[in-house]
């Protein structure tokens, strides 16, 4: 029986430990006093476990290095994951956009289920223990050194320490320096799934205004980027699922300067139809005519910006009508930066996929060293895809293929 060490008890590490424990003695090392600390935060505490789309549809949702995930996703798919939870008596439900949540809306249930399985499979969990170095001899990983100087030896070492987002949960990027010291390339770390900061001041006046199914567009080096989803205005800019998704496609490009984006707040309504709605009741003002299709606070602000707060349809010039429609269908905002990586849902960047064997997650540089989860340079849109990456790569890294 081989001895396996897994470093980091997030979703990738837990699944790696469970997968590995079927045939091996497993030690799961966790720097916190509990497992799944970051998992508890996902889905606003509800835990968006995965997505119910067909696994082949997942690849379009992966922002970086989607081809690297073929073996992982097909070895342990979203349906395999849901079957696993069902067998372990965890009830789940499928919501809008095929997102899968626990039936109780409690992330704690997922953590409890995984913890019971770890214990059932006799995984030795070492809490409050931080790994400060790897033991590598002749390009082979043979163990770890903990912060109290203890050396723990193994036949297989799996690193699942996460990225650099939400550092209070333990994923503060500490392992990247250690891996770099041992020869691995770490791709630059960027915030992903992160709110965006805008240059325009009027956005502050819209703080708290939520918009449904907004299309966000931009063009970078002739490449068109477009996402759709709900958003909310904040005191610093914009946030919400649609914005978070969009952020992952522009995070690296912001290094080169500001990015102008275009927002369509009514993608399912044409400009001609908006014209008809604006002029529907000539005796009422424009604000009243439009209030059925957009939030009142939003309309008040854009009409105020255009000095058209009291305008009536029969007094409205065509050029002013076009300005209103432009604010609704083609609002321009300038993105100056993102919030810091501490506020990001996930990290973009990490161990280069060129240095990892995609068929089993083993390092190409160091024998018996494996990786899973956010520590690898892979990330995805919102919707349960990042957690599936963690579970799939964790399962594959822990398997004895």
C-alpha positions, 0 to 999 in steps of 0.5 A: 500500500502506497503512502499519499500526501495531499496538501490543502483540504479544499474541494480538489484536495478532498476529492484527491484524498477520497479518490486516492484512499481506495487503494492507498494510505492517505494523509490530508494536510490542512493549514486551517482547523477545518476542511473546505473553508473556501468551499463554504463561501461559494455560491454566496454560502449556498455552494454552486456544486457544479453545472447540469449541462452536458460535459462537452458544453463545459469547454466553452465555459473554460476561460484558460486552457480548456483542452487541458481539462479533457481527461479530467472532465471525462474521467470524472464528469459533473454527472459522476460528481452528482452521482457521488453526492446522491450515493452519499445522501446529499440532495441537490436541485437544479436552478437557472442556467443549469446551476446545481445547488444543495437542496437545503441551500447550505454549503455546510451539507457538502462539507459534512458529506465530504468529511464523512467520506474522508473519515469512512475511507480512513484518511488521516487529516492533519489540521493546523499544519502548514507545509513550508517546503517539498522534499525532492530528491533526484527529481522525485517528490518524496515528502514535505516539511511542515512549519514545525520542522517535521518531515513527512515522507510519501510515495506520491504528493498531490498539491491542491493549495488553491490560488491567491483569492480569499487569502483568509481561507488559506489560499494566499499563494504561498505554495507558488514560491515553493513550486517556483523554487523547485523549477516549476513555471508559475503563470502570472496571477490575476483576479478572475470573476471580480467586480470592475471599477469604472471611470465614470462618476455617474455610476455612483448615483446608480449604486444598488440598481440591478439589471437583468440579462445585460449584454456586455461587449468590448473589442481587444486587438480585433477580438470581440468579447461578449458575455451576458448576465445579471449585473448591479451598479456599485459605488465604484463601478459594476458587479454581478454574475454577468460582470464577473464572467466578463472580467475573466476575459479582460483581466490580463488586458487591463495591464495595457490600459483602460478598456471601453465596454458597451452595455445593452440593457435590453438585448431582447428589445429592438431600438425601434420598439424602444422608440415606440414605447418612448412615444406611446403616450404623448401626454405622459413624460418619457420617464413614465412611458419607459418605467415598465421596461427598466428600473425607475432609478436607472431611468431617472439617472440617465434622463437627468444626465441628458437633461431630459427628466421632464421631456414629453414625447411630443416635445422630444427631438429625434437626436435626444430620442437617439441619445436615450436609446443609446444609453439603454442599448449602447451605454459606454463605460470605461473600465480602469481596473479590477478590485484586488485579487483578495476579492476575486472568486478565483485566481487566473494563473498558476502552475503552467499546464505545459509542465503537467501531464493532463492524463493524470495530473503528474508534473512533467518535471518532478516524478510523483508530484501531482497537482489539482484545482486552482493551483493550476493555470485553469479557470472558468466562468461562473456557474459551478464550472470552477468547482467541477474543475477542482473535483475533476482534477482532484479525482484524477490526481488521486487515481492510480492510473 
